[in-house]
Amino acid sequence: MATASEHVLPPNEDDARWAGLSRAELEAYWMPFSGNRQFKDDPRMIVGAHDCYLRSADGRDILDTLSGLWCCSFGHGRSEIAEAIGRCAKELAYSPPFQFGHPMAFQLANRVRELTPDGLDHVFFTNSGSESADTALKMAKAYWRLKGRPEKTRMIGRIKGYHGVNVGGTSVGGIVGNRKHFGSLMESDHLSATLLPENRFSRGTPEHGVHLADQLEELVGLHDASNIAAVVVEPMSGSAGVIVPPAGYLKRLREICDKHDILLVFDEVLTGFGRTGSDFGATLFGVTPDIMTLAKNITNGAVPMGAVVSSAEIYRTFMDNGGPDYVPEFPHGYTYSAHPIACAAGLAAMDIFEHDRMAERAGAMAPYFEEQVHQLKGLRHIVDIRNLGMAAAIQLEPHPREATRRPFEIAMRCWEKGMYVRFAADTIQLGPPFIVEREQVDQMCNILADVIPTID
Ligand code: PXG
């Protein structure tokens, strides 16, 4: 394996792909969730974005099949958001969020409250999905303590779940590659993933597997409900490759949680604001959690922001047990909680979401998207295709010597052909902006159909 110093090659100033940077200059930036060594030898620089396209440094419009990272779902370069950000940056670039407030935070909280299902009424702002996950876990633990049940601390996540990369989210998360480097973090247990062989190539919600929710009863039998604070799941697992819950599964989880006084947390960081073709996964599946986490589309990806939306019961419990009224009821928050520029972007994004009926638009394109993606069945290497709303994943037979190589190679060839796709573990993931047109869906599937069989 090459060392970092061996990678210091001569500058590549003549090659537009390097955007005027030399190989050596690429070392200072330690890229997240990236193969730094490979990228820095063969960079894929993005210098602009509009609608469904990213603009590469070598001047190509690249079809974006993942809305950035599932976050620019209303399309890139929305001028309404840019203008709101610009105005706010001049008027109020920062406002201290502890014990003082600014109006946009309250306005955005009301917009989110109105959009989220009835019963989710109070919005705590964070700056990312990971912060939302850890905030939700702390909120759940503190809630039980305030209810006089401090022993209810254990969290239950799900194998293949993704809740970001902070300590709590990594613990309840269930993607082995994201956990194995870090040993034991926070005490937690996990339900099985809901991937079953009999559901392969299901379209939308798979038929089999509601019984997997009953594992929660087994975990209650193991730990006792008196020790369990919350169950945390994504209504649809995104990062692990669009794992859609079997019919009835989430309802069953809700029933078991209610029976045992366990809070149900839905991580809707990825599904929130239209991805499933409904406003939220909770709306689509008709199951309301006690806490919902959000991020990504809340600002259409333009400014980092997350949110945790709690039930009135949880909020009231904090307010009723808060001591003197000037003392923080929940000793938690971030320097940048409800950052004014994020709120300005969020308000503009919520305007777009509602006025342009983004969830309906996603729902209207979803059947065509499903049809086209499932046409790829039968191509070499493809062992499963899953989809829900405007999300889909193609699962590949792992390469016998290097399990994750095929998706990487496919993504690199797609980039050469003018298309950005997300690759992770053994999947290729698709989550285009909701403004995508049929021709772009066709283009996406045609490029994949060309590329996938050519990979070893
Ligand atoms: N929860 C869920 C359900 C997510 O999808 C996070 C939390 C963390 O959000 P932040 O903002 O801290 O990154 C996410 C993030 C992928 C992919 O390949 C998805 C995410 C991040 C990276 C890759 O699908 N989602």
Boltz pocket constraint, residues with backbone or C-beta under 6 A from the ligand:
constraints:
  - pocket:
      binder: B
      contacts: [[A, 69], [A, 70], [A, 127], [A, 128], [A, 129], [A, 130], [A, 131], [A, 133], [A, 162], [A, 163], [A, 164], [A, 165], [A, 234], [A, 236], [A, 238], [A, 239], [A, 240], [A, 267], [A, 268], [A, 269], [A, 270], [A, 295], [A, 296], [A, 422], [A, 423], [A, 424], [A, 429]]
      max_distance: 6.0
